[in-house]
């Protein structure tokens, strides 16, 4: 299989529709974002391990979320849980030279891997993409407001900081448990919300969760830290 065949199957399946998104999926080769020893699986429509217990998202999920996000040339986008960098690079291709994509990833090793992968397209050195190591549940207040915010890890609710850091008419696409949510900001405190159930994600882990509740300590093995 090739990257083009993967993209064509996503079009046939009805997941990819918009010309600018299709073009970016074709340009950004998924094999550049999977570990060396799983390159032969890069074009299968499945999530794949990228180390540290995390996965590169499933192609159909990324395609579906991108279509809801409606990224456009010139947009400033926040990508939470940038991981391998695949989705970040697709977004960077779409926003073009005048746009900007900020990625946040909480696992230091993945932050490095993601940056290296994204730089294959010169998006880091050209300044089009910046990747930060940290807790995406805080958003990125210094770089706000954003036209679009997308998250690849699933929490319990849409984070208030993301809603606040979004421009009017901006869009958030993020998972809550096993659903994808689309939020469109109509006015400062007014959001239109739509739910699309039936997906699977890795958990959104907030640094605040590091505090271990008393009841949990009681059940932990001697060497377990979380
Ligand atoms: N788009 C990425 C998805 C990786 S999986 C890709 O296709 O490669 C989701 C990522 O979210 C994981 O790498 C995980 O470490 C990260 N993550 C989870 N909670 C986070 C948080 N609070 N802040 C930043 N990243 C987080």
Boltz pocket constraint, residues with backbone or C-beta under 6 A from the ligand:
constraints:
  - pocket:
      binder: B
      contacts: [[A, 50], [A, 54], [A, 55], [A, 56], [A, 57], [A, 80], [A, 81], [A, 82], [A, 83], [A, 84], [A, 85], [A, 86], [A, 87], [A, 88], [A, 104], [A, 105], [A, 106], [A, 107], [A, 110], [A, 134], [A, 135], [A, 136], [A, 137], [A, 152], [A, 153], [A, 202], [A, 203], [A, 204], [A, 205], [A, 206], [A, 207]]
      max_distance: 6.0
